[in-house]
């Protein structure tokens, strides 16, 4: 194999890697590069949004500290969400469950304690996957006729879930202080 052929094969291999990383369906080089640049822009927007949310959460927690701990772990088919606040928080559970609904997460299992403090341990799974498990035939028919659940659950990760839960807690805290 000549040097030129090796170089061409190397470039082709790198383009295919770029195509797979960016989930591009493009075939030619130009389209792959364009898809990659769009993907990079989307990632930059997500990073900016997360940075803004982090900045907002730091400002709000420094103004009104609410001792809490929120952890989110990725499971095979969803997330393990743990929330702990040192005080009893009436209404917070509803706010968090509404956030799960906005993220298209179904609560598959949960334990909640609201006596002296607020403690939530929940396993949330994407609604689309639950629909597949519960009724595979209806799911298959829905996909055949072109229905595919679009929305926030697609590509959701643990960091996004954590940020959404933190935001729900902040909103709840602001609303409870106004009352």
trRosetta pair geometry for C-beta under 8 A, 3 or more apart (Angstrom, degrees):
i j d omega theta_ij theta_ji phi_ij phi_ji
1 5 4.7 -120 -173 88 90 130
1 6 5.6 109 128 -57 116 86
1 9 7.7 -13 -179 -6 143 143
2 5 4.7 97 55 7 77 102
2 6 7.1 -140 97 -4 41 87
3 6 5.7 -54 -149 36 32 112
3 7 6.3 33 153 -19 65 107
4 7 5.7 -54 -148 36 30 112
4 8 6.3 31 152 -20 64 107
5 8 5.6 -53 -146 37 31 113
5 9 6.2 32 154 -19 65 106
6 9 5.7 -55 -146 38 30 111
6 10 6.2 34 153 -23 64 107
7 10 5.6 -52 -147 34 30 115
7 11 6.4 30 154 -17 64 105
8 11 5.9 -53 -147 37 30 110
8 12 6.3 32 152 -20 63 108
9 12 5.6 -53 -146 37 31 114
9 13 6.3 34 153 -21 64 106
10 13 5.7 -54 -149 34 29 112
10 14 6.5 25 154 -15 63 106
11 14 5.8 -56 -148 39 31 109
11 15 6.3 33 153 -20 65 107
12 15 5.7 -55 -149 36 30 112
12 16 6.4 30 153 -19 64 106
13 16 5.7 -55 -150 35 31 112
13 17 6.6 33 150 -19 64 103
14 17 5.5 -50 -149 34 35 114
14 18 6.4 37 151 -19 65 104
15 18 5.5 -52 -147 37 33 113
15 19 6.2 40 150 -24 65 105
15 29 6.0 -69 -128 -117 147 79
15 32 5.4 75 -170 108 96 163
16 19 5.3 -48 -145 34 33 117
16 20 6.5 30 155 -17 64 103
17 20 5.9 -56 -148 37 30 106
17 21 6.3 29 155 -19 65 108
18 21 5.8 -55 -144 37 30 110
18 22 6.2 6 164 1 65 114
18 24 7.6 5 124 19 75 134
18 32 5.9 94 99 162 113 113
18 33 7.7 13 135 -88 149 54
18 36 5.3 -24 174 -86 112 138
19 22 6.5 -73 -145 49 21 95
19 24 4.6 -97 -147 63 68 109
19 26 6.6 -131 -125 60 107 84
19 32 5.0 -59 -81 -134 93 116
19 35 7.5 54 -123 77 64 137
20 23 7.5 26 -172 -77 32 38
20 24 7.9 -73 -46 38 19 79
21 36 7.9 46 80 -117 102 98
21 39 7.9 135 116 133 83 162
22 32 7.8 132 56 -168 134 70
22 35 5.4 135 126 129 136 99
22 36 4.8 -128 -51 -99 161 63
22 38 8.0 104 -173 66 128 83
22 39 4.1 -131 -140 -25 104 164
23 39 7.6 143 38 -102 84 133
24 31 7.3 153 -180 132 127 86
24 32 5.5 128 114 -128 159 65
24 35 3.7 108 -109 115 121 158
24 36 6.9 -50 -45 -52 140 69
24 39 7.7 -92 -56 -37 97 132
26 31 3.3 -168 -152 119 135 113
26 32 4.7 -159 86 -66 126 59
26 34 7.5 130 -78 55 163 95
26 35 5.3 -161 -8 -16 130 137
27 31 6.8 35 43 57 51 137
27 32 8.0 -120 75 -48 10 98
28 31 5.1 86 63 14 80 104
28 32 7.1 -146 97 -9 39 91
29 32 5.8 -60 -151 35 30 112
29 33 6.4 25 157 -15 67 107
30 33 5.9 -59 -151 38 30 108
30 34 6.2 30 152 -19 66 108
31 34 5.5 -52 -143 38 33 113
31 35 6.2 36 156 -19 66 105
32 35 5.8 -54 -148 37 29 111
32 36 6.3 31 151 -21 63 107
33 36 5.5 -52 -147 36 32 115
33 37 6.5 32 154 -19 65 103
34 37 5.8 -53 -149 35 31 109
34 38 6.6 32 151 -18 64 104
35 38 5.7 -53 -150 36 33 112
35 39 6.3 36 151 -22 65 106
36 39 5.5 -52 -148 35 32 115
36 40 6.4 35 152 -21 64 103
37 40 5.6 -48 -148 34 34 114
37 41 6.5 38 151 -20 63 102
38 41 5.6 -54 -152 35 33 113
38 42 6.5 35 150 -20 66 103
39 42 5.7 -52 -150 34 32 113
39 43 6.5 33 151 -18 64 105
40 43 5.6 -53 -149 36 33 112
40 44 6.4 37 151 -22 65 103
41 44 5.6 -51 -148 33 33 114
41 45 6.5 35 152 -20 64 103
42 45 5.7 -54 -152 34 32 112
42 46 6.5 32 151 -19 65 104
43 46 5.6 -53 -148 36 34 112
43 47 6.3 35 153 -20 66 105
44 47 5.7 -54 -148 36 32 112
44 48 6.3 33 153 -19 65 105
45 48 5.7 -53 -148 36 31 112
45 49 6.3 32 153 -20 64 106
46 49 5.7 -54 -148 36 31 112
46 50 6.3 29 155 -16 65 106
47 50 5.8 -54 -146 38 30 108
47 51 6.2 32 154 -20 64 108
48 51 5.7 -55 -146 37 29 112
48 52 6.4 31 154 -20 64 104
49 52 5.8 -54 -151 34 30 111
49 53 6.5 28 152 -17 64 106
50 53 5.6 -55 -148 38 33 111
50 54 6.2 35 153 -21 67 105
50 159 7.1 6 -126 149 137 123
50 163 6.6 -104 -127 -87 82 155
51 54 5.7 -51 -145 36 31 112
51 55 6.3 34 153 -19 63 105
52 55 5.6 -55 -149 37 31 113
52 56 6.3 31 152 -19 65 107
53 56 5.6 -53 -146 38 32 113
53 57 6.2 30 155 -19 66 105
53 163 5.4 45 134 -160 153 122
53 166 7.9 110 162 85 112 123
53 167 6.9 -57 -152 -72 117 113
54 57 5.8 -53 -144 37 30 108
54 58 6.3 31 155 -21 64 105
55 58 5.8 -55 -148 34 29 110
55 59 6.5 28 154 -18 63 105
56 59 5.8 -56 -150 35 31 110
56 60 6.3 21 157 -12 67 109
56 170 8.0 64 133 -167 102 170
57 60 5.9 -57 -141 42 32 105
57 61 6.0 25 161 -14 67 111
57 166 5.8 3 -116 150 140 131
57 167 7.7 -90 -80 -78 108 63
57 170 6.6 -116 -114 -66 78 141
58 61 6.1 -57 -139 42 26 104
58 62 6.1 24 160 -19 63 110
59 62 6.0 -62 -148 37 25 106
59 63 6.4 20 156 -16 63 110
60 63 5.8 -56 -145 38 32 109
60 64 6.5 -35 174 43 66 92
60 170 5.4 50 120 -141 159 120
60 173 7.9 123 162 82 120 133
60 174 7.8 -60 -150 -63 129 107
61 64 7.2 -84 -134 71 25 55
61 65 5.7 52 178 -110 70 59
61 66 6.8 -98 -126 29 80 77
62 65 7.1 17 -119 -66 20 86
64 173 6.8 163 111 152 130 128
64 177 7.2 -51 -150 -72 161 156
66 85 6.7 -23 160 -139 99 113
66 169 7.1 -169 98 156 146 112
66 173 5.4 -100 -53 -111 156 146
67 85 6.8 124 91 -154 65 62
67 86 4.4 13 87 2 120 126
67 87 7.9 102 55 -8 97 88
68 83 7.1 -17 -171 -169 110 79
68 84 6.5 159 -158 87 61 55
68 85 4.6 -20 -103 -96 94 77
68 86 7.4 -123 -76 -5 51 77
68 169 6.5 118 -170 -178 176 157
69 82 7.4 -20 116 119 94 100
69 83 7.5 162 86 -154 57 36
69 84 4.5 1 53 55 97 104
70 81 7.7 -16 -165 -168 85 84
70 82 7.1 164 -151 89 39 62
70 83 5.3 3 -108 -109 81 74
70 84 7.8 -163 -69 27 45 63
70 162 5.8 136 128 -151 114 86
70 165 5.5 171 -158 105 139 125
70 166 5.8 -155 45 -72 163 84
70 169 7.3 -136 -61 -15 138 149
71 81 7.6 168 89 -152 53 41
71 82 4.7 4 55 54 94 106
71 162 7.5 -27 -152 -109 20 117
72 79 5.4 -7 -170 -177 97 124
72 80 7.1 157 -155 78 46 52
72 81 5.2 -4 -107 -105 83 73
72 82 7.7 -163 -72 25 42 67
72 158 4.4 170 116 -167 106 88
72 159 7.6 -177 71 -69 128 23
72 161 4.7 162 -151 90 158 114
72 162 4.3 -136 10 -64 128 91
72 165 7.1 159 -59 12 122 139
73 79 6.7 150 75 -161 44 68
73 80 4.4 -7 56 54 100 104
73 158 6.4 -5 -136 -126 11 141
74 79 6.0 -41 -107 -105 45 75
74 157 7.1 -37 -83 -161 126 69
74 158 4.7 -100 -52 -51 89 119
75 78 5.2 -2 60 67 112 64
75 79 6.1 -175 12 -93 91 17
75 80 5.6 96 -43 -28 114 90
75 123 6.8 -1 6 -146 159 102
77 125 5.3 6 135 -126 90 118
77 126 7.8 -116 176 25 70 85
77 129 5.9 -170 -164 142 102 155
78 105 7.1 112 -148 -147 106 103
78 108 6.5 164 22 2 171 134
78 123 5.9 88 99 172 135 80
78 124 5.2 -166 -179 96 119 47
78 125 3.4 -83 -73 -91 134 63
78 126 6.5 -162 -98 -9 82 64
78 129 7.7 -143 -61 61 91 144
79 105 7.2 -39 34 -136 113 142
79 123 7.2 170 84 -153 44 51
79 124 5.0 -9 56 59 94 93
79 125 7.8 178 18 -77 63 41
79 158 5.9 154 -124 -106 118 78
79 161 5.3 68 180 27 177 177
80 121 7.4 -8 -174 -169 88 83
80 122 7.7 164 -155 85 45 43
80 123 5.7 -21 -100 -100 65 75
81 120 7.1 -15 114 118 95 104
81 121 7.4 164 86 -152 55 37
81 122 4.8 -14 60 62 102 90
81 123 7.6 173 17 -88 78 24
81 124 6.0 26 -7 -1 123 113
81 161 6.5 -115 -90 150 116 125
81 165 6.4 166 -160 -73 127 154
82 120 7.1 166 -151 89 36 63
82 121 5.3 1 -105 -106 77 76
83 96 6.7 -113 -6 -109 165 153
83 118 7.0 -33 121 125 101 100
83 119 7.2 166 89 -151 64 33
83 120 4.3 11 49 50 103 104
83 165 6.4 -139 -81 172 123 132
83 169 7.4 -176 -151 -73 129 128
84 117 6.9 18 -168 146 78 126
84 118 7.1 159 -152 89 34 66
84 119 5.3 11 -110 -110 76 76
84 120 7.9 -154 -65 29 47 62
85 89 5.5 37 77 -27 149 133
85 92 7.3 -79 16 -178 149 176
85 117 6.1 -176 89 -175 57 87
85 118 4.2 14 49 51 104 107
85 119 7.9 -147 32 -64 61 48
85 169 7.6 171 -70 -143 130 126
86 117 5.4 -61 -157 -123 25 116
87 117 6.2 -24 -53 -120 5 63
87 118 7.0 7 87 -6 44 95
88 114 5.7 82 -145 175 89 71
88 115 6.7 -92 -94 124 117 18
88 116 6.3 -106 -52 -176 99 13
88 117 6.4 -107 -63 -102 55 13
88 118 6.2 120 -135 -52 33 82
89 92 3.8 22 124 -14 120 136
89 93 8.0 140 95 -25 96 69
89 114 7.1 -105 50 -139 62 97
89 118 4.2 -23 22 -50 107 147
89 172 7.0 60 175 139 120 136
89 176 7.6 -92 -154 -66 82 166
90 114 7.4 94 -87 -179 54 131
90 176 7.9 136 66 -118 79 126
91 94 5.5 -51 -163 34 56 115
91 95 6.5 57 144 -22 77 103
91 172 6.3 171 111 -150 98 110
91 175 7.9 -105 122 97 144 123
91 176 6.9 169 62 -81 131 109
92 95 5.5 -55 -153 35 40 114
92 96 6.3 35 154 -17 71 105
92 118 5.7 12 65 -148 147 158
92 168 7.9 109 -163 135 73 99
92 169 6.8 27 -148 -116 112 71
92 172 5.0 90 -109 170 73 164
93 96 5.9 -57 -149 38 32 108
93 97 6.2 29 155 -17 67 108
93 112 6.0 41 -110 -146 133 149
93 114 7.0 -68 -35 -72 125 132
93 118 7.8 -153 -53 -154 84 114
93 120 6.8 157 -109 -85 85 131
94 97 5.8 -57 -145 40 29 110
94 98 6.3 33 154 -22 64 105
95 98 5.8 -54 -151 34 29 112
95 99 6.6 32 149 -21 62 104
95 168 4.6 151 145 178 99 101
95 169 7.3 138 109 -78 135 36
95 171 6.5 -178 -156 82 133 104
95 172 4.3 -115 -11 -69 171 117
96 99 5.5 -51 -154 32 36 115
96 100 6.7 40 148 -21 65 99
96 120 6.5 126 98 85 168 177
96 165 6.0 28 -132 -136 96 86
96 168 5.2 131 -90 119 52 150
96 169 7.5 27 -75 -62 96 75
97 100 5.4 -44 -150 30 38 115
97 101 6.6 42 149 -20 64 101
97 107 7.0 -43 -125 -35 92 135
98 101 5.5 -51 -152 34 35 115
98 102 6.5 39 148 -21 65 102
98 168 7.1 158 68 -129 92 125
99 102 5.5 -50 -149 33 35 113
99 103 6.5 26 153 -11 65 107
99 164 5.0 151 -177 151 117 103
99 165 6.0 149 112 -91 156 51
99 167 7.3 146 -117 75 133 93
99 168 4.1 -79 -47 -63 140 140
100 103 5.8 -64 -151 44 31 106
100 105 4.4 -90 -165 74 82 104
100 106 7.5 116 155 -96 116 11
100 107 6.1 37 152 -53 165 90
100 122 7.7 -77 -84 129 146 152
100 124 5.5 -138 -138 -121 116 138
101 104 7.5 31 -178 -79 34 30
101 105 7.6 -92 -63 52 21 66
102 152 6.7 24 144 32 67 161
102 164 7.1 -164 82 -162 117 132
103 124 7.7 42 90 157 127 146
103 152 5.2 -107 -138 115 47 130
103 153 6.4 102 157 -81 64 71
103 156 6.2 97 -172 -129 105 154
103 160 7.5 144 -128 129 123 105
103 161 6.5 77 -151 -107 166 77
103 164 5.8 110 -60 121 126 175
104 126 6.2 27 118 -151 98 72
104 127 4.7 -95 177 11 86 117
104 128 7.3 28 154 -20 128 87
104 149 7.2 147 -155 157 149 128
104 151 5.4 112 -36 101 143 129
104 152 5.6 160 7 65 105 89
104 153 3.6 -82 82 -44 126 116
104 156 7.9 -173 59 -27 96 149
105 124 3.8 24 169 173 126 121
105 125 6.6 137 -156 63 76 22
105 126 6.4 -52 -105 -92 62 41
105 127 7.0 -139 -104 -35 12 81
105 153 6.9 158 -61 -106 62 103
105 156 7.7 -125 -63 109 105 164
105 161 7.3 64 -50 -117 156 114
106 124 6.7 154 72 -155 34 69
106 125 5.6 -27 59 65 89 78
106 126 7.6 32 13 130 86 10
106 127 5.2 112 -31 -91 104 71
106 130 5.1 -10 33 -19 149 161
107 110 5.1 -13 -179 -36 124 124
107 122 5.4 -59 -136 -164 101 120
107 123 7.3 105 -162 71 57 53
107 124 5.8 -40 -96 -97 51 75
108 123 4.7 -57 63 100 103 101
108 124 6.7 159 5 -114 88 20
108 125 4.9 49 -39 1 128 112
108 130 7.4 -159 -86 -94 102 122
109 122 7.0 167 90 -153 52 52
109 123 4.5 25 48 33 91 114
110 120 6.8 -22 -164 -165 105 86
110 121 6.8 160 -153 87 55 53
110 122 4.0 -3 -106 -107 96 86
110 123 7.2 -143 -66 23 60 63
111 119 7.7 -24 116 120 89 97
111 120 7.4 160 84 -152 54 40
111 121 4.7 4 52 54 97 100
111 122 7.7 -160 28 -70 53 55
112 119 6.9 158 -154 88 42 63
112 120 5.2 1 -107 -106 82 75
112 121 7.9 -159 -69 29 47 59
113 117 7.2 35 108 76 104 73
113 118 7.4 166 89 -150 65 28
113 119 4.3 10 50 52 101 107
114 118 5.7 15 -115 -110 69 71
114 119 7.8 -145 -64 31 44 65
124 161 7.2 169 66 -141 140 138
125 129 5.7 -96 164 72 108 121
125 130 5.6 120 102 -54 118 102
126 129 4.8 82 73 7 93 104
126 130 7.1 -167 94 -7 48 87
126 153 4.4 118 -141 -173 105 126
126 156 7.1 158 -89 40 111 125
127 130 5.5 -58 -150 37 36 112
127 131 6.3 40 153 -23 69 103
127 149 6.9 -126 90 167 106 167
127 153 6.3 -126 28 -66 86 163
128 131 5.7 -51 -151 32 31 113
128 132 6.7 34 150 -21 62 103
128 149 4.8 -155 -87 53 110 136
128 153 6.1 165 -1 105 109 146
129 132 5.6 -51 -154 31 36 115
129 133 6.6 33 151 -17 67 103
130 133 5.7 -55 -151 36 35 110
130 134 6.1 26 156 -14 69 111
131 134 6.0 -59 -140 42 29 106
131 135 6.5 -44 -177 48 65 90
131 138 7.6 -96 175 91 97 107
131 139 5.4 135 129 -87 96 113
131 149 7.7 126 24 -23 151 143
132 135 7.8 -101 -139 64 13 50
132 136 5.9 41 -173 -101 61 71
132 139 4.8 89 -102 -121 61 176
133 136 7.5 12 -115 -58 11 86
135 138 4.2 5 137 29 121 115
135 139 6.1 141 97 -22 74 89
136 139 5.5 -59 -146 39 33 115
136 140 6.2 34 158 -22 69 105
137 140 5.8 -54 -148 35 30 109
137 141 6.4 28 154 -16 64 106
138 141 5.7 -54 -147 38 32 111
138 142 6.2 36 154 -23 65 106
139 142 5.7 -55 -149 34 29 113
139 143 6.6 27 154 -17 63 104
140 143 5.9 -56 -152 36 31 108
140 144 6.5 35 150 -24 65 105
141 144 5.5 -53 -149 31 34 115
141 145 6.6 18 159 -6 67 105
142 145 6.3 -63 -149 43 30 99
142 147 4.2 -66 179 70 88 118
142 148 7.7 141 131 -76 96 44
143 146 7.7 68 -177 -61 32 9
143 147 6.8 -91 -80 68 31 65
143 148 6.1 56 -117 -83 76 87
149 153 7.1 6 124 50 117 127
150 154 6.7 -31 -148 -13 51 138
151 154 6.6 128 66 2 44 95
152 156 6.2 56 149 -75 73 118
153 156 5.4 -61 -150 -9 36 129
156 160 5.3 -121 -156 76 75 139
156 161 6.6 79 165 -52 111 90
157 160 5.2 99 55 8 66 102
157 161 7.3 -128 104 -3 36 90
158 161 5.6 -55 -150 37 35 112
158 162 6.2 36 153 -21 68 106
159 162 5.6 -52 -147 36 32 113
159 163 6.3 32 155 -18 65 105
160 163 5.8 -53 -146 37 30 110
160 164 6.3 30 154 -19 63 107
161 164 5.8 -58 -149 37 30 111
161 165 6.4 28 154 -18 66 106
162 165 5.8 -56 -148 37 30 108
162 166 6.3 30 154 -18 65 107
163 166 5.7 -54 -146 38 31 112
163 167 6.2 33 153 -21 64 107
164 167 5.6 -53 -148 36 30 113
164 168 6.5 34 151 -22 63 103
165 168 5.5 -50 -150 33 34 114
165 169 6.5 35 151 -19 64 102
166 169 5.7 -53 -151 35 33 112
166 170 6.4 36 151 -20 66 104
167 170 5.6 -50 -147 35 34 114
167 171 6.4 33 154 -17 65 104
168 171 5.8 -54 -147 38 30 109
168 172 6.2 32 153 -20 64 107
169 172 5.7 -54 -147 37 30 113
169 173 6.2 32 153 -22 65 107
170 173 5.6 -56 -148 35 29 112
170 174 6.4 28 155 -18 65 105
171 174 5.8 -53 -147 36 31 110
171 175 6.3 27 155 -15 65 109
172 175 5.8 -61 -149 41 29 109
172 176 6.0 25 156 -19 67 110
173 176 5.9 -55 -140 38 27 108
173 177 6.4 27 158 -20 62 107
174 177 6.0 -59 -151 34 28 110
174 178 6.7 28 152 -21 62 106
175 178 5.8 -56 -152 31 33 112
175 179 6.9 35 152 -25 64 103
176 179 5.8 -49 -153 26 37 114
